[in-house]
């Protein structure tokens, strides 16, 4: 009897770049843009945005030294969802203060 051929799994993605290479790319991005908030799908290097997202979410294990390197660069650890929540609450608090002062929420 013939044995069924075993399929070998192929990687659909290119091998991941080293942390040092990604850090270099992030430094270059910051040099041009002035910050480390790489937008989704950033055209010169869309995979950099993906890497930044995974770092923020904790999907990539980092050593203490790597975290320090990112902190030194000014890496923003807050993901978009947390940032939205924080900014929303800040605006809500401002609205509550306005209502206390003026008795309504009809902000001009």
KEMAR-529171 format. One record per residue (C-alpha): residue number from 1; x, y, z; residue in three letters. Coordinates in nm, 4 decimals. Example, Ala and Ser with C-alpha at 12.3 -4.5 7.8 and 13.67 -1.06 7.14 Angstrom:
2
i=1 | east=1.2300 | north=-0.4500 | up=0.7800 | aa=ALA
i=2 | east=1.3670 | north=-0.1060 | up=0.7140 | aa=SER
END
This chain:
108
i=1 | east=0.0000 | north=0.0000 | up=0.0000 | aa=UNK
i=2 | east=0.1117 | north=0.3456 | up=-0.0810 | aa=UNK
i=3 | east=0.1626 | north=0.5921 | up=0.2020 | aa=UNK
i=4 | east=-0.0074 | north=0.9286 | up=0.1566 | aa=UNK
i=5 | east=0.2429 | north=1.2014 | up=0.0916 | aa=UNK
i=6 | east=0.3030 | north=1.4213 | up=0.3885 | aa=UNK
i=7 | east=0.2639 | north=1.7871 | up=0.3290 | aa=UNK
i=8 | east=0.5330 | north=2.0130 | up=0.4512 | aa=UNK
i=9 | east=0.4203 | north=2.3389 | up=0.5933 | aa=UNK
i=10 | east=0.5538 | north=2.6380 | up=0.4128 | aa=UNK
i=11 | east=0.5884 | north=2.9726 | up=0.5696 | aa=UNK
i=12 | east=0.3633 | north=3.2237 | up=0.4068 | aa=UNK
i=13 | east=0.5638 | north=3.5168 | up=0.5361 | aa=UNK
i=14 | east=0.9215 | north=3.6164 | up=0.4882 | aa=UNK
i=15 | east=1.1508 | north=3.5380 | up=0.7813 | aa=UNK
i=16 | east=1.1246 | north=3.7937 | up=1.0574 | aa=UNK
i=17 | east=1.3867 | north=4.0622 | up=1.0778 | aa=UNK
i=18 | east=1.6081 | north=4.0911 | up=1.3819 | aa=UNK
i=19 | east=1.5262 | north=4.3319 | up=1.6608 | aa=UNK
i=20 | east=1.8343 | north=4.5366 | up=1.5736 | aa=UNK
i=21 | east=1.7179 | north=4.5789 | up=1.2132 | aa=UNK
i=22 | east=1.3679 | north=4.6818 | up=1.3229 | aa=UNK
i=23 | east=1.5139 | north=4.9244 | up=1.5767 | aa=UNK
i=24 | east=1.7288 | north=5.0759 | up=1.3012 | aa=UNK
i=25 | east=1.4198 | north=5.1117 | up=1.0788 | aa=UNK
i=26 | east=1.2264 | north=5.2711 | up=1.3650 | aa=UNK
i=27 | east=1.5133 | north=5.5128 | up=1.4319 | aa=UNK
i=28 | east=1.5095 | north=5.6114 | up=1.0636 | aa=UNK
i=29 | east=1.1306 | north=5.6610 | up=1.0772 | aa=UNK
i=30 | east=1.1649 | north=5.8801 | up=1.3865 | aa=UNK
i=31 | east=1.4425 | north=6.0784 | up=1.2199 | aa=UNK
i=32 | east=1.2028 | north=6.1697 | up=0.9394 | aa=UNK
i=33 | east=0.8715 | north=6.1958 | up=1.1280 | aa=UNK
i=34 | east=0.9852 | north=6.2995 | up=1.4768 | aa=UNK
i=35 | east=0.7927 | north=6.0227 | up=1.6572 | aa=UNK
i=36 | east=0.7631 | north=5.6420 | up=1.6768 | aa=UNK
i=37 | east=0.3929 | north=5.6110 | up=1.5863 | aa=UNK
i=38 | east=0.4267 | north=5.4268 | up=1.2563 | aa=UNK
i=39 | east=0.0898 | north=5.4467 | up=1.0762 | aa=UNK
i=40 | east=-0.0772 | north=5.1290 | up=0.9578 | aa=UNK
i=41 | east=0.0378 | north=5.0355 | up=0.6088 | aa=UNK
i=42 | east=0.3067 | north=5.3046 | up=0.5982 | aa=UNK
i=43 | east=0.4130 | north=5.2722 | up=0.2372 | aa=UNK
i=44 | east=0.7896 | north=5.2712 | up=0.2404 | aa=UNK
i=45 | east=0.7783 | north=4.9892 | up=0.4994 | aa=UNK
i=46 | east=0.4320 | north=4.8511 | up=0.5906 | aa=UNK
i=47 | east=0.5835 | north=4.5645 | up=0.7889 | aa=UNK
i=48 | east=0.7416 | north=4.8138 | up=1.0314 | aa=UNK
i=49 | east=0.3949 | north=4.9301 | up=1.1390 | aa=UNK
i=50 | east=0.2933 | north=4.5668 | up=1.1885 | aa=UNK
i=51 | east=0.6035 | north=4.5054 | up=1.4024 | aa=UNK
i=52 | east=0.5355 | north=4.8166 | up=1.6151 | aa=UNK
i=53 | east=0.1766 | north=4.6995 | up=1.6687 | aa=UNK
i=54 | east=0.2934 | north=4.3548 | up=1.7799 | aa=UNK
i=55 | east=0.5502 | north=4.5051 | up=2.0173 | aa=UNK
i=56 | east=0.2815 | north=4.7250 | up=2.1763 | aa=UNK
i=57 | east=0.0448 | north=4.4325 | up=2.2188 | aa=UNK
i=58 | east=0.3162 | north=4.2236 | up=2.3812 | aa=UNK
i=59 | east=0.3142 | north=3.9638 | up=2.1033 | aa=UNK
i=60 | east=0.6914 | north=3.9918 | up=2.0681 | aa=UNK
i=61 | east=0.9073 | north=3.8955 | up=2.3641 | aa=UNK
i=62 | east=1.1616 | north=4.1609 | up=2.4448 | aa=UNK
i=63 | east=1.4561 | north=4.1587 | up=2.6795 | aa=UNK
i=64 | east=1.4989 | north=4.4354 | up=2.9367 | aa=UNK
i=65 | east=1.7784 | north=4.5767 | up=2.7221 | aa=UNK
i=66 | east=1.5526 | north=4.5865 | up=2.4160 | aa=UNK
i=67 | east=1.2791 | north=4.7622 | up=2.6158 | aa=UNK
i=68 | east=1.5361 | north=5.0148 | up=2.7352 | aa=UNK
i=69 | east=1.6471 | north=5.0767 | up=2.3769 | aa=UNK
i=70 | east=1.2873 | north=5.1403 | up=2.2704 | aa=UNK
i=71 | east=1.2253 | north=5.3664 | up=2.5717 | aa=UNK
i=72 | east=1.5403 | north=5.5638 | up=2.4921 | aa=UNK
i=73 | east=1.4107 | north=5.6133 | up=2.1387 | aa=UNK
i=74 | east=1.0818 | north=5.7463 | up=2.2795 | aa=UNK
i=75 | east=0.8682 | north=5.4464 | up=2.1871 | aa=UNK
i=76 | east=0.4980 | north=5.4965 | up=2.2616 | aa=UNK
i=77 | east=0.3769 | north=5.1808 | up=2.4381 | aa=UNK
i=78 | east=0.0111 | north=5.2835 | up=2.4360 | aa=UNK
i=79 | east=-0.1903 | north=5.1084 | up=2.1644 | aa=UNK
i=80 | east=-0.4611 | north=5.2859 | up=1.9643 | aa=UNK
i=81 | east=-0.7468 | north=5.1381 | up=2.1669 | aa=UNK
i=82 | east=-0.6015 | north=5.2494 | up=2.5003 | aa=UNK
i=83 | east=-0.5185 | north=5.5928 | up=2.3574 | aa=UNK
i=84 | east=-0.8760 | north=5.6337 | up=2.2299 | aa=UNK
i=85 | east=-1.0159 | north=5.5338 | up=2.5709 | aa=UNK
i=86 | east=-0.7855 | north=5.7761 | up=2.7548 | aa=UNK
i=87 | east=-0.8608 | north=6.0667 | up=2.5194 | aa=UNK
i=88 | east=-1.2346 | north=5.9973 | up=2.5325 | aa=UNK
i=89 | east=-1.2324 | north=6.0048 | up=2.9126 | aa=UNK
i=90 | east=-1.0363 | north=6.3315 | up=2.9113 | aa=UNK
i=91 | east=-1.2987 | north=6.4944 | up=2.6896 | aa=UNK
i=92 | east=-1.5796 | north=6.3481 | up=2.9004 | aa=UNK
i=93 | east=-1.4216 | north=6.4959 | up=3.2144 | aa=UNK
i=94 | east=-1.3995 | north=6.8346 | up=3.0410 | aa=UNK
i=95 | east=-1.7693 | north=6.8119 | up=2.9494 | aa=UNK
i=96 | east=-1.8616 | north=6.7311 | up=3.3113 | aa=UNK
i=97 | east=-1.6627 | north=7.0328 | up=3.4305 | aa=UNK
i=98 | east=-1.8392 | north=7.2514 | up=3.1732 | aa=UNK
i=99 | east=-2.1789 | north=7.1283 | up=3.2939 | aa=UNK
i=100 | east=-2.0878 | north=7.2028 | up=3.6558 | aa=UNK
i=101 | east=-1.9886 | north=7.5555 | up=3.5605 | aa=UNK
i=102 | east=-2.2664 | north=7.6417 | up=3.3127 | aa=UNK
i=103 | east=-2.5458 | north=7.3998 | up=3.4069 | aa=UNK
i=104 | east=-2.5776 | north=7.2447 | up=3.0605 | aa=UNK
i=105 | east=-2.3853 | north=7.0502 | up=2.7961 | aa=UNK
i=106 | east=-2.4408 | north=7.2945 | up=2.5107 | aa=UNK
i=107 | east=-2.0767 | north=7.3721 | up=2.4459 | aa=UNK
i=108 | east=-2.0364 | north=7.6622 | up=2.2022 | aa=UNK
END
